């Protein structure tokens, strides 16, 4: 009888309780973000005269506007005039280089490969307010499907309530709430990558290669992962369909976009070279601080990228049903977030999902691996749980704090404090877990 009660608690009560707590934490985080943080951010934006345009959906607006203009026959999507029109749509006026409070003159310049407009061309069929409503429903749905596909790809079978708990918590992270509000195109990249992973697991390699080619709308997000998958595909003739499909679809996108925008590659490269003027440096630079990062960060980034390439090369022959394959893919994605992505691009941290799922899956074994493993697991758990816990506490104590104290940065920004440290925690935990898990284990 005692065994039956214990089993019931493990399989029913504990998952239900976890889901209930997840809903409370998610509700707290959503209210904090949409009810407090976004209004505060819009207030600051309006105070410097940049609040008369589209703020909700501002990341997708440049894609919509350039695609819309292309339909009208205007094809110079990287020009200053196009940038100026994008700024007017987003801020109500163009950026003024003579105002110290304004960002650089090329801020919000179209920065995607031209074939992004080919992939997302249906967006141009709608006016922007209507498109925003459609994307508000579509992007969270695709993200939830991404989580489900990663679970399937990793072959992690868990109770439906645990699946619901993971989805509720993931969709309510500060990173994804930012992405949903901005209608960040990187969410499409996350979806394509998750679908490609599931296709690889099912040995549908042509589909996987084609989907990976679509992720190139933000090549910095999947560059290392694609490099690994290409090495993996080239290492075995039976996997050749992956690289063949990838190259075929990539070539089709390149040729199609060159037919419409003949000079786009050179123009895009110019945009990328100037991107540093208004984008934050990678998280490694942010971690070290401005006084140290100038000299040490480039070397650390180069070392991390070299390590990622070495790991990819060493594990290029791993079978897709092995833990080694999925750990390698997760590690290179995690390294991407701290080396190749701009510091402000936390919305692209959707690529951490497979790594976090692997850590959750093997958490028990990591906890049994000694004091170091337990300490790392505890520290990682605190980093992951902090946003929801701090948002809940912040809302509870809000009535007892004055407006001046509550909106002071040290207090008001508490739920965002671990956003930058999460990728580092995932990298460290993945490395240690990989050391604990036998290389031959299937996944």
DRENMARMAR-680380 format. One line per 2 residues: number of its first residue (from 0); for each residue x, y, z of C-alpha. Coordinates in pm, 1 decimal. Last residue first. Layout:
REM DRENMARMAR-680380
NUM = X,Y,Z | ...
This chain:
REM DRENMARMAR-680380
442 = 1958.8,912.7,-2646.9 | 2183.3,609.3,-2667.5
440 = 2476.4,576.9,-2430.5 | 2817.5,506.9,-2580.9
438 = 2977.4,825.6,-2449.0 | 2888.8,738.5,-2090.4
436 = 2726.9,1034.9,-1912.0 | 2940.0,1196.6,-1640.0
434 = 3175.8,1396.5,-1863.2 | 2884.5,1505.7,-2077.2
432 = 2716.8,1626.2,-1759.0 | 3020.4,1842.9,-1679.5
430 = 3034.1,2002.0,-2024.5 | 2658.5,2049.8,-2037.2
428 = 2662.9,2213.6,-1694.6 | 2936.8,2457.8,-1793.7
426 = 2773.2,2554.8,-2124.0 | 2426.3,2585.4,-1966.0
424 = 2555.2,2806.9,-1683.6 | 2733.4,3030.6,-1933.5
422 = 2413.0,3060.2,-2139.9 | 2211.7,3151.2,-1826.3
420 = 2444.1,3431.6,-1711.8 | 2303.9,3699.3,-1942.7
418 = 1940.2,3641.1,-1848.9 | 2025.1,3600.6,-1478.1
416 = 1947.9,3957.8,-1370.3 | 1628.6,4000.7,-1569.8
414 = 1384.1,3927.4,-1287.0 | 1573.1,4175.1,-1062.0
412 = 1549.2,4472.8,-1299.1 | 1302.4,4670.4,-1086.4
410 = 1504.2,4644.2,-766.3 | 1859.4,4738.9,-872.5
408 = 1715.2,4965.8,-1147.2 | 1505.7,5184.8,-917.6
406 = 1142.9,5141.8,-1020.5 | 1033.3,5000.5,-684.6
404 = 1230.0,5255.9,-481.8 | 1086.6,5560.6,-659.1
402 = 737.5,5414.2,-673.5 | 740.6,5361.3,-298.8
400 = 752.4,5005.8,-175.8 | 498.6,4823.0,40.5
398 = 247.9,4761.2,-241.4 | 528.4,4612.3,-459.0
396 = 628.1,4342.9,-209.4 | 416.5,4067.5,-364.5
394 = 483.4,4171.1,-723.9 | 857.7,4165.2,-664.1
392 = 837.4,3827.1,-493.2 | 661.2,3674.8,-794.5
390 = 903.8,3835.2,-1040.9 | 1199.0,3717.1,-828.3
388 = 1074.6,3357.6,-824.9 | 997.4,3352.3,-1196.8
386 = 1326.7,3509.9,-1301.7 | 1545.7,3314.0,-1052.2
384 = 1445.3,2959.7,-1147.2 | 1706.4,2908.1,-1421.9
382 = 1997.6,3069.9,-1237.2 | 1904.7,2892.2,-914.6
380 = 1884.5,2557.5,-1094.6 | 2225.5,2614.8,-1249.6
378 = 2377.9,2681.2,-908.6 | 2213.6,2369.5,-765.4
376 = 2325.1,2155.2,-1058.8 | 2679.5,2286.9,-1035.9
374 = 2690.9,2209.7,-664.8 | 2544.4,1862.8,-716.0
372 = 2797.1,1783.4,-987.6 | 3085.1,1912.2,-778.9
370 = 2974.0,1712.7,-475.7 | 2961.9,1382.9,-658.0
368 = 2815.3,1226.2,-969.1 | 2479.8,1140.6,-812.9
366 = 2337.3,1486.9,-884.6 | 2453.3,1458.0,-1245.1
364 = 2273.1,1125.7,-1275.3 | 1956.0,1279.1,-1143.4
362 = 1982.1,1584.0,-1370.6 | 2018.3,1373.7,-1687.0
360 = 1686.2,1467.6,-1847.2 | 1687.1,1818.6,-1706.3
358 = 2034.7,1879.2,-1846.2 | 1930.4,1740.5,-2184.4
356 = 1627.0,1969.3,-2186.1 | 1847.9,2268.1,-2104.1
354 = 2080.8,2185.4,-2391.7 | 1794.5,2135.5,-2636.5
352 = 1636.4,2470.0,-2533.5 | 1952.7,2680.8,-2555.7
350 = 1871.5,2768.4,-2918.0 | 1584.3,2983.1,-2787.6
348 = 1865.2,3209.1,-2669.4 | 1791.7,3416.3,-2978.8
346 = 1567.6,3647.9,-2773.3 | 1873.2,3722.7,-2558.7
344 = 2012.8,3920.0,-2852.0 | 2133.7,4213.4,-2638.5
342 = 2482.2,4068.5,-2600.7 | 2526.3,4021.8,-2973.5
340 = 2540.7,3654.6,-3077.1 | 2864.9,3492.0,-3189.5
338 = 3054.7,3403.7,-2870.8 | 2821.4,3355.6,-2573.7
336 = 2510.8,3228.1,-2752.4 | 2709.7,3024.4,-3005.1
334 = 2874.3,2824.6,-2725.4 | 2527.0,2702.1,-2627.6
332 = 2453.3,2594.7,-2983.9 | 2788.3,2414.8,-3007.3
330 = 2714.1,2236.5,-2678.5 | 2362.5,2131.2,-2777.6
328 = 2477.0,1977.1,-3106.9 | 2760.0,1792.8,-2933.7
326 = 2530.7,1672.6,-2654.8 | 2283.7,1547.3,-2914.0
324 = 2545.0,1348.6,-3106.8 | 2717.3,1209.2,-2796.2
322 = 2385.5,1093.2,-2648.6 | 2353.9,856.0,-2941.9
320 = 2057.2,802.8,-3175.3 | 2199.0,1037.2,-3437.5
318 = 2512.4,828.2,-3461.6 | 2840.3,1002.7,-3380.8
316 = 3082.8,1023.1,-3674.4 | 3139.7,1398.6,-3654.3
314 = 3216.3,1378.6,-3282.4 | 3581.6,1482.5,-3294.3
312 = 3520.8,1739.3,-3565.3 | 3233.0,1905.5,-3380.8
310 = 3429.6,1910.8,-3055.6 | 3727.2,2067.7,-3235.3
308 = 3501.3,2326.1,-3400.1 | 3347.5,2416.6,-3064.0
306 = 3691.4,2440.0,-2903.3 | 3813.7,2667.2,-3182.1
304 = 3508.1,2885.8,-3129.8 | 3577.2,2898.4,-2756.6
302 = 3944.0,2985.8,-2814.4 | 3857.1,3259.2,-3064.1
300 = 3602.6,3403.0,-2820.5 | 3855.9,3391.6,-2539.1
298 = 4118.8,3565.8,-2753.0 | 3872.4,3831.6,-2863.2
296 = 3762.2,3880.2,-2498.9 | 4110.9,3936.4,-2352.6
294 = 4217.8,4269.1,-2497.8 | 3906.6,4483.1,-2519.9
292 = 3727.2,4266.2,-2263.7 | 3928.1,4393.2,-1966.6
290 = 3827.1,4758.8,-1932.3 | 3486.0,4711.8,-2093.6
288 = 3364.9,4434.9,-1859.5 | 3458.9,4067.9,-1855.2
286 = 3102.1,3936.9,-1858.2 | 2986.9,4182.4,-2125.4
284 = 3275.5,4085.5,-2352.1 | 3192.0,3716.4,-2308.3
282 = 2828.8,3803.6,-2376.3 | 2905.2,3912.9,-2731.1
280 = 2936.1,4287.4,-2807.5 | 2626.6,4508.3,-2789.3
278 = 2485.1,4638.5,-3114.0 | 2474.7,5004.7,-3222.9
276 = 2812.9,5064.8,-3381.3 | 2889.0,4691.3,-3399.1
274 = 2653.0,4653.1,-3695.6 | 2881.9,4849.1,-3926.5
272 = 3062.4,4547.2,-4069.2 | 2730.9,4363.0,-4096.5
270 = 2575.5,4642.6,-4301.8 | 2870.9,4643.3,-4540.1
268 = 2836.8,4265.0,-4576.5 | 2471.7,4313.9,-4664.9
266 = 2556.5,4563.2,-4938.4 | 2816.0,4329.3,-5087.7
264 = 2569.4,4038.0,-5086.7 | 2273.7,4247.3,-5206.9
262 = 2414.8,4360.4,-5536.8 | 2185.1,4174.1,-5777.7
260 = 1867.7,4219.1,-5562.8 | 1588.5,4038.9,-5752.2
258 = 1790.4,3777.2,-5942.8 | 2041.2,3770.1,-5659.3
256 = 1761.4,3668.9,-5418.1 | 1658.1,3374.5,-5635.1
254 = 2016.5,3261.7,-5690.0 | 2098.8,3273.7,-5319.4
252 = 1779.0,3103.1,-5208.7 | 1818.3,2828.7,-5470.8
250 = 2182.2,2780.0,-5372.5 | 2086.1,2744.6,-5005.5
248 = 1812.7,2495.0,-5098.3 | 2053.9,2281.1,-5300.6
246 = 2340.2,2312.2,-5052.3 | 2125.3,2196.8,-4760.1
244 = 1962.5,1920.7,-4963.1 | 2301.6,1780.1,-5065.1
242 = 2444.9,1823.8,-4716.9 | 2162.6,1620.8,-4561.2
240 = 2129.2,1363.0,-4838.9 | 2491.1,1260.2,-4783.3
238 = 2410.7,1084.3,-4455.2 | 2457.5,731.2,-4591.0
236 = 2792.4,839.5,-4729.1 | 2928.1,900.9,-4379.4
234 = 3163.9,1174.2,-4260.8 | 3013.4,1436.8,-4490.6
232 = 2686.0,1440.6,-4295.5 | 2849.9,1483.9,-3955.4
230 = 3078.8,1753.9,-4090.0 | 2771.4,1926.1,-4237.1
228 = 2584.3,1885.4,-3908.1 | 2873.9,2034.2,-3713.8
226 = 2903.8,2334.6,-3945.0 | 2526.9,2377.4,-3932.0
224 = 2539.2,2394.1,-3551.4 | 2824.6,2643.4,-3560.6
222 = 2642.6,2878.3,-3799.5 | 2299.2,2840.2,-3640.2
220 = 2246.1,3177.7,-3474.0 | 2499.0,3376.6,-3677.5
218 = 2318.9,3273.8,-3996.0 | 1995.8,3458.3,-3910.6
216 = 1791.2,3409.2,-4230.0 | 2023.6,3110.9,-4257.2
214 = 1772.6,2900.7,-4062.7 | 1605.0,2816.4,-4394.7
212 = 1909.6,2613.9,-4500.4 | 1868.6,2403.1,-4186.6
210 = 1515.1,2317.8,-4297.5 | 1637.3,2194.5,-4636.3
208 = 1905.5,1980.5,-4475.1 | 1656.5,1827.0,-4231.6
206 = 1409.0,1749.0,-4509.7 | 1681.3,1576.4,-4707.8
204 = 1791.3,1389.4,-4394.8 | 1465.0,1225.1,-4303.0
202 = 1644.5,983.4,-4067.5 | 1368.5,1021.0,-3802.0
200 = 1616.7,1172.0,-3556.1 | 1742.5,1396.6,-3834.7
198 = 1385.0,1511.7,-3906.5 | 1335.3,1592.8,-3538.1
196 = 1652.2,1801.0,-3540.2 | 1543.0,1978.1,-3859.7
194 = 1206.6,2063.4,-3702.2 | 1388.9,2206.8,-3399.8
192 = 1612.9,2413.5,-3628.1 | 1321.6,2543.7,-3835.5
190 = 1132.7,2642.2,-3518.3 | 1429.6,2819.1,-3361.1
188 = 1492.6,3004.5,-3687.2 | 1127.2,3109.9,-3698.3
186 = 1170.5,3240.1,-3343.1 | 1470.7,3437.2,-3467.2
184 = 1225.1,3653.1,-3661.6 | 1152.9,3843.6,-3335.4
182 = 793.4,3959.0,-3299.2 | 924.4,4231.1,-3062.0
180 = 669.0,4137.5,-2796.0 | 714.9,3764.7,-2856.4
178 = 1094.3,3787.3,-2849.0 | 1096.7,3987.1,-2525.2
176 = 858.6,3732.6,-2371.9 | 1095.5,3464.6,-2501.2
174 = 1399.5,3599.1,-2320.0 | 1208.8,3691.1,-2003.3
172 = 1095.0,3332.3,-1976.9 | 719.6,3274.5,-1992.0
170 = 716.2,3040.9,-2292.7 | 980.3,2823.2,-2128.3
168 = 796.2,2795.9,-1796.7 | 463.7,2701.9,-1952.6
166 = 627.3,2460.3,-2197.5 | 831.1,2280.5,-1931.8
164 = 528.1,2249.9,-1704.4 | 310.3,2120.0,-1989.0
162 = 569.3,1851.8,-2068.6 | 585.3,1764.3,-1699.6
160 = 206.3,1735.4,-1696.8 | 222.1,1508.6,-2002.4
158 = 445.9,1267.6,-1804.8 | 785.9,1218.3,-1962.9
156 = 930.6,1045.8,-2269.4 | 1263.6,1198.7,-2369.8
154 = 1346.0,1075.6,-2718.6 | 1580.2,1371.6,-2774.9
152 = 1413.7,1441.4,-3109.4 | 1068.6,1406.4,-2954.1
150 = 1150.1,1646.2,-2671.3 | 1306.8,1883.3,-2924.9
148 = 989.3,1861.6,-3135.6 | 766.6,1947.6,-2837.4
146 = 980.1,2248.7,-2751.2 | 968.4,2367.0,-3112.1
144 = 590.8,2316.1,-3121.9 | 561.2,2551.5,-2824.6
142 = 778.3,2799.8,-3014.4 | 564.7,2766.8,-3327.0
140 = 251.6,2838.4,-3122.6 | 417.0,3132.9,-2947.7
138 = 509.3,3271.7,-3294.5 | 172.1,3218.2,-3465.1
136 = -66.3,3391.8,-3226.0 | 120.5,3720.8,-3193.3
134 = 226.8,3675.2,-3555.8 | -134.8,3703.3,-3672.1
132 = -199.8,4010.1,-3456.2 | 115.3,4177.5,-3579.5
130 = 21.7,4107.1,-3941.4 | -307.3,4290.4,-3894.0
128 = -129.2,4597.7,-3760.4 | 134.9,4569.6,-4038.8
126 = -91.9,4556.8,-4342.3 | -96.8,4210.1,-4490.6
124 = 38.0,4057.0,-4813.7 | 395.6,4154.4,-4726.2
122 = 408.8,3887.2,-4455.5 | 360.5,3619.9,-4723.1
120 = 720.1,3694.0,-4837.4 | 885.4,3535.1,-4533.4
118 = 1119.9,3302.1,-4721.6 | 1178.0,3539.8,-5011.5
116 = 1221.7,3838.1,-4782.0 | 1480.9,3645.1,-4585.0
114 = 1652.9,3590.7,-4920.2 | 1802.2,3939.1,-4884.4
112 = 2020.2,3833.3,-4593.0 | 1910.7,4020.9,-4280.0
110 = 2036.5,4355.4,-4149.6 | 1775.4,4607.5,-4264.8
108 = 1892.3,4924.6,-4093.5 | 1741.4,4956.3,-3747.5
106 = 2008.8,5206.9,-3639.3 | 2205.7,5344.9,-3936.0
104 = 2211.0,5700.9,-3795.6 | 2344.3,5589.0,-3459.9
102 = 2101.8,5594.2,-3160.8 | 1939.5,5919.4,-3045.2
100 = 1999.1,6066.8,-2698.9 | 2297.6,6270.3,-2819.4
98 = 2085.2,6440.8,-3083.1 | 2284.5,6564.2,-3383.6
96 = 2267.9,6227.2,-3560.5 | 1885.1,6255.3,-3574.6
94 = 1716.8,5918.8,-3624.0 | 1421.8,5938.2,-3860.5
92 = 1076.8,6017.9,-3722.1 | 771.7,5835.3,-3586.5
90 = 995.4,5586.1,-3409.3 | 937.7,5251.1,-3581.8
88 = 777.5,5363.6,-3907.8 | 1001.3,5668.5,-3937.5
86 = 1304.3,5450.7,-3864.5 | 1206.9,5208.3,-4141.8
84 = 1171.7,5500.9,-4384.1 | 1520.9,5623.7,-4293.3
82 = 1669.0,5276.1,-4336.2 | 1511.8,5253.8,-4682.8
80 = 1656.3,5596.1,-4769.2 | 1996.9,5489.9,-4639.7
78 = 1998.1,5190.9,-4873.8 | 1997.9,4825.6,-4767.3
76 = 1665.9,4729.9,-4932.2 | 1746.6,4875.4,-5273.0
74 = 1466.4,4685.1,-5447.4 | 1179.6,4929.4,-5480.8
72 = 936.2,4766.7,-5726.3 | 614.0,4790.8,-5525.5
70 = 642.3,4427.1,-5416.3 | 994.6,4508.6,-5300.0
68 = 854.1,4788.6,-5084.7 | 630.9,4542.4,-4898.2
66 = 921.9,4302.8,-4848.1 | 1131.1,4593.1,-4716.8
64 = 852.5,4701.0,-4478.9 | 770.1,4353.7,-4348.7
62 = 1134.0,4263.6,-4286.1 | 1204.9,4599.5,-4118.7
60 = 887.2,4562.2,-3904.7 | 973.9,4220.8,-3762.7
58 = 1195.5,4349.2,-3484.1 | 959.6,4636.5,-3402.4
56 = 660.8,4412.0,-3338.2 | 517.8,4616.1,-3050.9
54 = 720.2,4936.7,-3067.1 | 564.1,5076.0,-3383.6
52 = 593.7,5451.3,-3410.4 | 552.3,5765.1,-3203.1
50 = 777.0,5678.9,-2909.0 | 1117.9,5795.0,-3024.9
48 = 1113.2,6147.2,-2882.0 | 1359.1,6095.3,-2597.2
46 = 1084.3,6073.6,-2332.5 | 881.7,5843.2,-2557.6
44 = 1145.5,5570.2,-2535.7 | 1163.3,5602.7,-2158.8
42 = 785.3,5567.3,-2133.5 | 793.0,5274.0,-2371.4
40 = 1046.0,5097.1,-2148.5 | 831.6,5159.0,-1839.5
38 = 519.6,5032.1,-2016.1 | 717.2,4721.9,-2127.5
36 = 854.1,4646.3,-1779.3 | 537.2,4681.6,-1573.6
34 = 228.8,4516.1,-1719.4 | 378.1,4323.5,-2008.9
32 = 697.0,4201.4,-1843.3 | 592.0,4187.4,-1478.8
30 = 249.9,4047.8,-1567.0 | 406.7,3777.9,-1784.5
28 = 661.3,3692.9,-1515.0 | 402.7,3663.9,-1238.2
26 = 168.8,3456.0,-1455.6 | 457.5,3225.7,-1544.0
24 = 555.3,3179.6,-1180.1 | 198.5,3096.9,-1079.2
22 = 156.5,2864.6,-1378.3 | 484.2,2689.8,-1296.4
20 = 370.3,2639.5,-937.5 | 53.3,2469.2,-1063.0
18 = 251.2,2257.8,-1310.1 | 492.5,2146.0,-1037.9
16 = 200.6,2053.6,-810.5 | 42.3,1847.2,-1086.8
14 = 373.9,1676.6,-1163.6 | 424.5,1594.8,-792.4
12 = 69.3,1470.2,-734.9 | 40.1,1236.6,-1031.9
10 = 338.4,1011.7,-1108.5 | 551.8,1051.0,-798.0
8 = 264.4,1089.0,-553.3 | 86.5,789.5,-703.6
6 = 405.5,580.1,-689.5 | 452.4,663.4,-321.0
4 = 90.2,576.8,-246.6 | 124.0,245.6,-430.6
2 = 446.7,162.5,-244.1 | 279.8,237.2,88.9
0 = 0.0,0.0,0.0
